[in-house]
Amino acid sequence: MIRREFWAGKRVLVTGHTGFKGSWLTLWLQALGAEVSGYALEPPTDPSLWRMLNLEGEVAGHVADVRDYPTLLRTLGTARPQVVFHLAAQSLVRPSYEDPVGTYATNVMGTVHLFEAVRHTHGVRAVVNVTSDKCYENHERDRAYQESDPMGGRDPYSSSKGCAELITAAYRKSYFNAGSSGTALASARAGNVIGGGDWAADRLVPDFMRATLHGTTIQVRNPEAIRPWQHVLEPLYGYLLLAERLWEDGPAHAGGWNFGPTDDDAVPVKAVVSALVSLWGAPARWVDDQAPHPHEAHFLKLDSSKARNLLQWKPRLGLRPALAWTVDWYKACASGADAKALSLEQIERYEELARR
């Protein structure tokens, strides 16, 4: 269980707090009673979950780039965080082909900058670096990847996340041995997250929602590709549990962690979009986009047994309820519901599932 008494009053910095996952994590931390500050660029989409949640006046947000080391260092010095979640990234495969230099600069050197700033900031006790399930050297085999598998990546995005994992391991061994520095560092790898409030381009659920809300047909590329799908609250719950354990027993938990769905929820893209059509109803529809596209992994699964055994973390929702929660969120907001109240209600429902 996440312990509210642990998070109450904790100073927490979230990089990338204006993004999809960062917005959900920031809202959850605030609900737990943490003193949250953020470091990120302006929201990357319009609309954006960050602005829909109306958190600007409640969170000390710093609008800046992780490639700007002096500003990042000053921000940590001002915020004096005790816990850091690093989510700031270029997080999409296809844009990484268009801007590989920007992708590597953000995902590789941005990670170095964050670790350097932590290294020179007194009092940081736990750091969770959020990377990606695509950090592994993917051989397209029918076996879930474990934390001990080699890092790699064929496209610039996946490669940059493999590099970020190697950097994390190097800084942990060189500087963040929790016994001497007082800072425990871990990395977290999740599956394809879905949930209300994602408006990014080139992602299945946001593309589906945009098309459906505008009454058009979504073009789906790679419908046979198999991905590990999960609701955004599933890995965020794991990140929070991991940060608590890093605080309490850093050496035992400072490493890489998978927070993926069950094997049954690693399904083809076409199964997900067909379920979305069924849940939404008319006029939702999709067709196979047969135009040529840059390479993306066809098959990917994560083995999360380490998190189950050592953190007592496990997926609570499953894919079908996750899709239903997602559709409910978008439908309710399209009808004028308050996004913040709706998101908090889903967080409370998820915590109740965990309690049971």
Secondary structure, 3 states (H helix, E strand, C coil): CCCHHHHCCCEEEEECCCCHHHHHHHHHHHHCCCEEEEEECCCCCCCCHHHHHCCCCCCEEEECCCCCHHHHHHHHHHHCCCEEEECCCCCCHHHHHHCHHHHHHHHHHHHHHHHHHHHCCCCCCEEEEECCHHHECCCCCCCCECCCCCECCCCHHHHHHHHHHHHHHHHHHHCCCHHHHCCEEEEEEECEEECCCCCCCCCHHHHHHHHHHCCCCEEECCCCCEEEEEECHHHHHHHHHHHHHHHHHHHHHCCEEEECCCHHHEEEHHHHHHHHHHHHCCCCCEEECCCCCCCCCCECCECCHHHHHHHCCCCCCCHHHHHHHHHHHHHHHHCCCCHHHHHHHHHHHHHHHHHC
